[in-house]
Amino acid sequence: MPWSAVVVKERTVEGFGERLAEIRQRRGLTQAELGEAVGVSQRVIAYYERDESQPPGAMLIDLAQALRISTDELLGVKPVSERTRPKTARLLKRLKKVEELSPADQRAVLKMVDALYEARRRNGRR
């Protein structure tokens, strides 16, 4: 193996795995869900999150698209602009499922949410 190939193979972006895990969690995705979105197994995502190895360049694009960020944000060149908390991401993910319901069921869900919110507001709790 030529010397230049050894240098390139050993060179990694520091903190990539930790950053990948944090962004994935902020988006409310499991390793399996992210893997499915980019066409790899959960095990591969777990491997990349441990900082033992990094994905090939082409997969960086797929990961960034699945996580709705730029490759610069994924690589740590730029800070991640949107900071969604994991709880918020999970809530948004569930609400996305409501879009799949019939219009009548969507209205029923919204009425239930509105009624709960109003009851909490009247009782001084949120």
N, C-alpha and C positions, 0 to 999 in steps of 0.2 A: 504494500500500500504506500503510495507516495506521501511524503511528509506533509504536504498541504492538505491532503484528505484527513490526516490524523488531527491536525489543528482545527479544521472546520467541524469535524465530528465531535470534538470535545468542547467546543465553544457553545455556551448556552446563555440564555437571557436570565439573569439573576432574578429570583422571585416569581418567575412565570407561573409555576404550579400553584403557589399560594394565591396569586392574583386571579388565575383562572377559577379556582375554587370559590373565592370570595364573590366574583362577579356572577358565577353560576348560581350561588345561593341567593344573592340579591335579586336575581331574576326569578327566583322561586322554582328553579329546575332541579331535578335530581340528576345524578350522573347518568343514569339510564336514559332519561329524557333528552339530555344534551347529546349523548352518544347517538341516539336514534335520529336526532335532527341533523347530525353531520355524517351519519352512515358508519358509525363504529360502535363497539360494545361499551357497556358501562365500565368494564375492566380497563379498556384503553384510556377512557377519561380519567379514571382513578390513577392510572400510571402517570399520565401527564400532570396531574395535580400534585403528585409526590415530588416533583422537581428532579426525578431521576432521568427523564428524557423530555424532549419537546416535540411537538407535532411537526410534520413537514410543512413547508411554506404554503402549499396549496390548501392544507387543512386549516391553517390560520384564518384564511378568508372565510371558510365555512363556519368556523367557531365564532368569529366576529359577527357574521350575519345572524347566526342562531341566537347570540347573546345581545343583538341589537346595539353593537358598539363598533368603533373603528378598529382596524388592526393596530393602529398606533396606541389606542387605549389598552388593547389586549396585551401588547408587548411592553407597556409601561412607559412609552415615549411621551404620551400625553396622559393626564389624569382622566379617569372615567368621569364623564360629565353628569350622568344621571345617577343619583344615589338612592336607589329604592331599597327600603328595609326588607328583610326576608318575609316578615309577617305581611307587609303590604303587597309584596309580589305574590304571595300565596293567595291573598284575598282577590287580587286582580285576576289571577289565573282562574279562580272559581267563578268570578263574575263573567269571564269570557265564555264559560260554559252556558250561562244564561242566554247568550246570543243564539245558541243552537236550539233553544226551546221555541215552541209556537208563540205567536204574538199574544195569545190569551194567557199562556203560562208565564210569559215575560211580565205582563201586567200584574199577575197574581204575585210574583216574586217582588216586584217593585212596591206593591201595596203593602206587603208584609214588612219589607225593610222600612218603608215610610212610617208604618204604624209603630214598629219597635223604636225607631228613632224619636218619634213624637212622644211616646210613653216615657222614654228615658229623659227627654228634655223637660217634660212636665214634672218629673220626680227629681229634677236637679242632678241626674247622673248621666254621664256620657260614656 
